[in-house]
Amino acid sequence: MLAYYERVLRKLLASGRLQHFPMCEYRGEGEFRSLVEPEQRYRVSVHKKVVDATYMKVQVPSTRPPKYGVSAGISLVPPNEVPRVREPSSAYVIIGAGKTGMDAVLFLLGQGVDSQRIRWVMPSDAWLLDRNQLQPGRLSSDVGSQLNLFAQANSLKELLVLLEEHGGVLRLDERVWPTKYRCATVTTGELRELRRVKNVIRMGRVVRIESDEIVLEKGSVPTGAGVLHVDCTADGLARRPARPVFEGKKITLQSLFMCQPAFSAAVIARVESRFQDESQKNELCQAVPH
C-alpha cells in the first residue's frame, strides 16, 4: 500500500498539479506548520475547496497509548511493530477483537506461529462480512437480496439469523452470539485460519497488564516477561455526528455507504466534479453515521 501511494505521489508531483508537504500539521484557515522544524510555517490561499479527511477521527494503535495500565518490563507493541520482532516469544497475546486484531492473528499464523501459542483477548464477538460479497459487480444484487430479508424479519435477532443463513454475515464461533458489528471483513479462508486459535479470552476489556497477569473486567489470566502483547484496541470507527459533506469552501469526507470509506470518497469526488448546486450535491452525498 505504501509503495502504491508513493507511485501515485510521484506521478502527481511530476505533473506540476500537486505540492506535497510531509511531516506537517494543518492548523486551520489555510495555515500549516512543520512537525520537525518549529519555525517553519506555511500559508496558502484556498481558491476552491479544502478537503477535510480528519473529521472521522480514525485512530490506529501506533498513534496513541493504550487505555489500560501496563507494568514496567511488559512487552507491548502496536501491530505494525510485529514484523520487526527479532526474537521469538513464549506466547503472543492479541488484545482486541476488531479487524486490526484479526489481521494481527492472521499475520502470526502466516509466519508459521503455532496457533496454540496465540492467545486472543476478545471483549465481545462481532458479526463479520464476507469479502466475496462486497466485490464490484456483486454489491448491488447482494444489497437487494438483503433488503428482502429486512422485510421478512420481525426482530434484529431474526434478521441476523436470516443474514447468516444466506451468507450475509459470518461469525468466528458458531456457539457465541456476536453483540457488535464493526464492518470487519474477511474471506472464508481467513475465517478458517482465525478459527484455528482456540485460546480466546472472553472476560471483557483489559484493565491493566501486571508483571504476571492480565487483569480484565471479568477476571484475570497469567502472563509474563517472555510474552509479546499486541495492542489492537484503537477505535477505527468512532461515532461522530453526521454533517453536510459540502459546506461552502469545505468538503468533509464521511462514509456515504456502509463500510465503504474509499468508495464513499470516490463518489464525493465525482459529485464535486460533476455538479455545481451545493444542496443537490449534499442530497446525493448523505453521510451514513457509524
N, C-alpha and C positions, 0 to 999 in steps of 0.2 A: 504493500500500500504506500509506504514512504517513497519507494522508487517510482511508482506511478505518479504521485503528486510532484515529485521532483522533475519528471519529464514534462508534465503539464506546465509547471512554473517556468522551466527553461524556454519552452515554446512561446509562452505569453510574453516573457521578458524580451525575447528576440524580436517579437512583433512591434515593440515600442508602445504597446497599448497598456502596459502594466508597470507600476513601480512596486517594489517589494521592500518592506521594512521589517525584517525579522527581529526578534528579541525586543519588541516594543509593546507598550500598553496604551490602549485608547483611553483618553480622559474625557471625551465628550466635546461637543462644539468644535469639531474639526481639528482637535489637538491630540497628539500622542507623544509619548516620551520613550526613550531608551531604557531598558531594564538593566543595562550593564554600564552605561555612561550617564551619570546623574544630570549633567549639564546639557545633554543632547535632547532637544525637543523639536517637534515638527508641528507645523500648522498648515492645513490645506483648505482651499476654497471648494466647497461642495457645489458643483454645477448642477448635478441632477439628484442623486439619491445616496444615502448612507444605508448600507445593508447590515443590520444588527444580527449577528449569528450567536450572540451571547445570552439572549433573553431566557432560554430554557435552562440555563444554569447546569449544564451537563457536567457531572463530576466523574473522574476516574480515580482509582485508589492512589495513583502516584502523585496526585495533585493536592492531597490533604491527608492529615494524620488520621488514624482510626479513632472511632468514637468510644473505644474501650481502653482501659488501662493495660499497660504492658510492662512487666518487670524487667529490670536490667538483666542482660545475659540471654534473653529470649531472641531467637532468630525470627524476625518478622519482616516480610518483603511484600511489595505490590507484585502483581502477576507479571509485569513486564521485566522484572528483575530475575525471574526464574530461569530464563535461558542463559543467564550469566553465572549460574551456580557452577562452581568448580570442584566441589566435594560432595559425595553422596550423603544423604541424611538417613537417620534411622527410621524416620517416618515423615510423611508430608500431611499437613493439616490445611485443608482448603476452607476458608471462612467466608461463607456467603453462597446463597443458592441461586443467584441470578445468572444471566448469560456469561458474565465475567468468570464466575466460579465454575461454570460448565466448561468454558474454554481452558481454564487452568487445569482442570481434571483431564480433559482430552489431550492437552499438551504433554502432561506427565505420562499418561498411558502411551501416547505416541512415541515417547522416548524409551519405552520399554520398562517403565517403573511397574513393579508388581502391584496389582490392584489392592492386595491385602496391606500394603504399606501406605495406602492413601486413606485418610480419614476426612470426612466431608461434613462440616457443620452446616446444617440446613435448618434455619429458624422456622421456615414454612415452605411446603411444597408449592410449585407453581404449575399452572397449565402451560403447555409448550405448543408451539406452532411447527407444523411440518414444512420445512423449507421448500419441498417439492410443490406444495400447494400455492406458493407465492411467486412462482416463476412467471415471467412475461408470457402472455397468451392464455394462461390458466386463471389469472386473477379475477377477471370479470365473471366468468362462468362459475367459479367457486363461490364468489360472494353472492351470486344469485341463488345458488342452491342453499347456502347458509341462511339467507333471508326466509326461505321456505321453512327451515327448521325453527327460526324465531317465531314464525306464525303458528307453528304447531305446539310449541312448548307453553305450559301453564305456569312454570316457575323457572327460576335461574338454574336450579339443580337439574330439572328435567331437560332444559336447553343444553347444559353441558354434557349430560348423558347422550343426548342425540348427536351433538357435535362430535363427541368421542367415537360413537358408533360409525359415523360417516368419515372419520379421519380428519375432522376439522381441528381438533385439539388432541394433544398427547399428554401423558404424564409419566414421570420417572418410575413410580412404583404403583402398580395397579391396586395394591392393598391400602394406599394412602390417598385420601381425598384432598386435592390441592385447594388452597384457600387464597391464592393470589394469581394475578395474571399480569405479566410484565413484558409481553412481546418477545420473550426468549424464543429463538428459532433454532431448530436442529434438523438434521437429516435423520432418517430412520437408522442409518448406520451409526451415526454419532450417538443416538439414543441407546443402541445395543452396547456401545462401549461404556457409556455412563452407567448403565445397569450392572457393569462388572464390579463397581465399587459397592461393597456390601456394608462397610463400616460407615453408615450415615448417622450422624448425631442430631437427633431431633429433640433438643432441650431448650429451644428458644435462642435468643441472641446471646452473643458473647458479652459478658460484663467486664471481665478482666482476664489477663493471662498471667498467672503466677509462675514462679520458677519451676513448680512441679505439677501444676494443674491448670486447666482451663475452666474458669467459673462462668456458668451460663445462667440464664434466668430460671431454669428448672432443674439445676443440678450441676455436676462438675465431672470432668474426665481428666485422666492423668496426661501429663506432657513432660517435656524435659529439654535440657540444653541441646541435645542432638537432633531435635525435631525442627524441621523448617515449617513455619506457619506462613501461609499466603493470604494476605488480606484482599478480599474481593467484595467489600461491603459498600462501596460508594454508591450514591443514588444517581444512576444514569438517567432516570425518568422522573425528575422532580415534578411535583404538582404545582403548576403555575397557572394563574388565571389567563384565559384567552384574551387577546387584544387584537385590534384590527391589524392585518398584515401590512396594509398600505396606509400610511399617515403622512401626507404632505411629502417632505423630502426623506422620509424614513421608511424602510422596509424591514419588518420584524419577522425573521424566519421562525415558523412554527409548523407542527405537523398538520397536514390537511387530510391525510388518510392514515388510518390506524396502522401504527407500527412501521411507517414508511417515511422516515425523515428525508432520505435522499430523493425519493420520488417527489415528495412534497416540495422540496427546494427547486426541483426542476420545473414543476408546474408553476410555481411562483415566478420563476424567471421567464417562462413562456408567456404568462399573462401580462407581466410587466412590459415585455417587448411587443405585445400584440394589441393591447387596449390602452385607452387614454383616460376614460372616466373612472375616477377613484372608487365611487360607490359600486360600479359594475365589477371592478377588479376585486373588491372585498366580498362581493356576493359570490363570485366564482371561487374565492380562496378563503373559505370559512375555516377557522382553526378548530381542530379536534383536541380538546384538553386531555392530558394524560389521565 
